[in-house]
């Protein structure tokens, strides 16, 4: 919105109007505005939620300090969504295909999460929106994103070609002369090895490229569904999902900037993706929104994001990574989310297997899942679990900070993988 206005003013030689041409300036402004919205305006929204008595419904799971959370305002994800959308509308180039997809993702999953929270809070149904409807919504979004990247003429890459100079033997990276539609993605840790999904079905001959796009769309659907649900499962301790998402947002912003700048992309031997530099504006708004929300969501939380926020954050991270062709980095970058989701899958699978073998008496691997709750349970709680450590429960705030540290280490590793290539 403001980008187009100041572009026009720049043509009239208005002093300072040209600042809006720079990603750095617009990203900085997006960060400042999102911080302002999430902290100042966010406080007003929290007060309004308290007046409406929109409190968290807490089940007694025998965790220390758990019942003190009862009545804490939920649906605070509204703050995050508003703090992302408004700065993007003001400072981003809204004609950019990647920005359009990110805004659709924010609104789409925000609406699904809001409906889930609404049913829990106002309809007094602790199950919320039925799981199948959540999955349908996530699959629908993945389909929209995948098809958009397939059909849009603006969603292109310029393939990097690694070679050695015949004159002095130096390693150089050249780029193909034209932008192309491609199903290539970045493989971490491997040098000069972009994976093309079409190569997986090369036996189809002339139809391989079309089949490659089908594979890409299916992977997009899987990644969107998996990461949004993983973020939702991680949202169980004060500030855990919020802080982890902020760390991931910083990393994604760096990756988007590098991918959208041909000089840096060449230096790191990664594909150049024109237009993804605009995602730095979105990443800045995302970072500001999560950090601002953390002001109220840190232990002890004054507000919870609910599914309105957690589903949205996970979906944003997934679509962002797909847009910059870094979806294979997600297991590393989103390692905290991945471990939380994996712990639930292991727990359920092991319980079902042992239940069949032991005449209906199932056993557990962890004392409780998602994994962060395992550390809150004492080892002598009488739970038949394979892993009993730690014996003494760990305070919630310490668990959260340690998970943040793990997330920070994983984020550094994710960035380092580019240079390792």
Secondary structure, DSSP 8 states (H G I E B T S, - for coil): -HHHHHHHHHHTT-TTGGGGG-HHHHHHHHHHHHHHIIIIIHHHHHHHHHHTT-B------S-TT-GGGTT-B--THHHHHHHHHHHHHHHS-TT-HHHHHHHHHHHHHHHHHHHHHHHHHHS--TT-S-HHHHHHHHHHHHHHHHHHHHH-TT--BB-EEEEE-TTT--EEEEE-SS-B---EEE-TT-TT-EEEGGGGGGGGGGGHHHHHHHHHHHHHHHHHHHHHHHHHHHTTSTTHHHHHHHHHHHHHHHHHHHHT-HHHHHHHT--B-TTGGGHHHHHHHHHHHHHHHHHHHSSS-SB--HHHHHHHHHHHHHHHHHHTT-GGGHHHHTHHHHHHHHHHHHHHHHHHHHHHHTTT---BSSSSSSHHHHTTS-TTS---BS----SS---HHHHHHHHHHHHHHHHHHHHHHHHH-
